[in-house]
Amino acid sequence: MKIWVMSDLHIDVARYPVPTTPKGTDIIVVAGDVADGHRLSASWLARHLVPRGLPVIYVTGNHDYYGHDLNDDAEVLYADCGVELLSANRPVLDIAGVRLIGATLWTDYLINGDEVGAQFWGKRSMPDFSAIDIGMRRIRPNDLARLHQEQRDIIENALPAPFDGPTVVVTHHAPHPKSLRSERFRDAADGSFASDLEPLILAHQPKAWIHGHVHHSRDYRVGRTRVVCNPRGYSVPRRNGRGEGVSLENPRFDPQLVIEV
């Protein structure tokens, strides 16, 4: 199976002219953060990717929850738009002999060994905590750490189930330190972007793990598992000989990246 992979399109920051579908593509996987808010993300997917006539698989990113309650049930919205949503409520899909397992994932804030410092940085620096509600209040880091553990358990419980074919895990948040900008020099910010799921990956060895969120491209292996991140990121201002312009935050974004499993 050939999977067209992308994430973090942030189409509300800069318009994204979607390229032609790569030749031979079987399914499209978007690992979160098409835009701020479920409605804009779902409507964009319905307008630009669903008409390609291929299954469109989505996991929600943190930005998808902006303006929403963390417990909002978005499944019906995405389903009505023709999008297959992987979530804690429906974490497993079987498409043409390939099993896809996924959810947003969030993080445990433990990747740099300082949970308190990582949660403090996140609360102070991440827009999530002023843009997402839970019940009658804004979310807190411990809410996301709890969700991370719940969704991590869901993924870990789904992986051992017998399946005659390759398994691909899809999350928004990163599952390994190699997805960070630097493995050697950690800081408190890292806790908002990745968790260290290496033991889980090595125990179950899915064929691939697709994620987003970090806004820089990654392609590496943990054991036999290929970990891939292909985020567009934000547009950023720049100067050139013709004056002001914009360029992508991630110049390595490949709009036609296809992986085969």
Secondary structure in CASP SS format (residue, H / E / C, confidence):
PFRMAT SS
TARGET T0000
AUTHOR 0000-0000-0000
METHOD secondary structure of the structure
MODEL  1
M C 1.00
K E 1.00
I E 1.00
W E 1.00
V E 1.00
M E 1.00
S E 1.00
D C 1.00
L C 1.00
H C 1.00
I C 1.00
D C 1.00
V C 1.00
A C 1.00
R C 1.00
Y C 1.00
P C 1.00
V C 1.00
P C 1.00
T C 1.00
T C 1.00
P C 1.00
K C 1.00
G C 1.00
T C 1.00
D C 1.00
I E 1.00
I E 1.00
V E 1.00
V E 1.00
A C 1.00
G C 1.00
D C 1.00
V C 1.00
A C 1.00
D C 1.00
G C 1.00
H H 1.00
R H 1.00
L H 1.00
S H 1.00
A H 1.00
S H 1.00
W H 1.00
L H 1.00
A H 1.00
R H 1.00
H H 1.00
L C 1.00
V H 1.00
P H 1.00
R H 1.00
G C 1.00
L C 1.00
P C 1.00
V E 1.00
I E 1.00
Y E 1.00
V C 1.00
T C 1.00
G C 1.00
N H 1.00
H H 1.00
D H 1.00
Y H 1.00
Y C 1.00
G C 1.00
H C 1.00
D E 1.00
L C 1.00
N C 1.00
D C 1.00
D C 1.00
A C 1.00
E H 1.00
V H 1.00
L H 1.00
Y H 1.00
A H 1.00
D H 1.00
C C 1.00
G C 1.00
V C 1.00
E E 1.00
L E 1.00
L C 1.00
S C 1.00
A C 1.00
N C 1.00
R C 1.00
P C 1.00
V E 1.00
L E 1.00
D E 1.00
I E 1.00
A C 1.00
G C 1.00
V E 1.00
R E 1.00
L E 1.00
I E 1.00
G E 1.00
A E 1.00
T C 1.00
L C 1.00
W C 1.00
T C 1.00
D C 1.00
Y C 1.00
L C 1.00
I C 1.00
N C 1.00
G C 1.00
D C 1.00
E H 1.00
V H 1.00
G H 1.00
A H 1.00
Q H 1.00
F H 1.00
W H 1.00
G H 1.00
K H 1.00
R H 1.00
S H 1.00
M C 1.00
P C 1.00
D H 1.00
F H 1.00
S H 1.00
A H 1.00
I C 1.00
D E 1.00
I E 1.00
G C 1.00
M C 1.00
R E 1.00
R E 1.00
I C 1.00
R C 1.00
P H 1.00
N H 1.00
D H 1.00
L H 1.00
A H 1.00
R H 1.00
L H 1.00
H H 1.00
Q H 1.00
E H 1.00
Q H 1.00
R H 1.00
D H 1.00
I H 1.00
I H 1.00
E H 1.00
N H 1.00
A H 1.00
L C 1.00
P C 1.00
A C 1.00
P C 1.00
F C 1.00
D C 1.00
G C 1.00
P C 1.00
T E 1.00
V E 1.00
V E 1.00
V E 1.00
T E 1.00
H C 1.00
H C 1.00
A E 1.00
P C 1.00
H C 1.00
P H 1.00
K H 1.00
S H 1.00
L C 1.00
R C 1.00
S C 1.00
E C 1.00
R C 1.00
F C 1.00
R C 1.00
D C 1.00
A H 1.00
A H 1.00
D H 1.00
G H 1.00
S H 1.00
F C 1.00
A E 1.00
S C 1.00
D C 1.00
L C 1.00
E H 1.00
P H 1.00
L H 1.00
I H 1.00
L H 1.00
A H 1.00
H H 1.00
Q C 1.00
P C 1.00
K C 1.00
A E 1.00
W E 1.00
I E 1.00
H E 1.00
G C 1.00
H C 1.00
V C 1.00
H C 1.00
H C 1.00
S C 1.00
R E 1.00
D E 1.00
Y E 1.00
R E 1.00
V E 1.00
G C 1.00
R C 1.00
T E 1.00
R E 1.00
V E 1.00
V E 1.00
C E 1.00
N C 1.00
P E 1.00
R C 1.00
G C 1.00
Y C 1.00
S E 1.00
V E 1.00
P E 1.00
R E 1.00
R E 1.00
N E 1.00
G C 1.00
R C 1.00
G E 1.00
E E 1.00
G E 1.00
V E 1.00
S E 1.00
L E 1.00
E C 1.00
N C 1.00
P C 1.00
R C 1.00
F C 1.00
D C 1.00
P C 1.00
Q C 1.00
L C 1.00
V E 1.00
I E 1.00
E E 1.00
V C 1.00
END
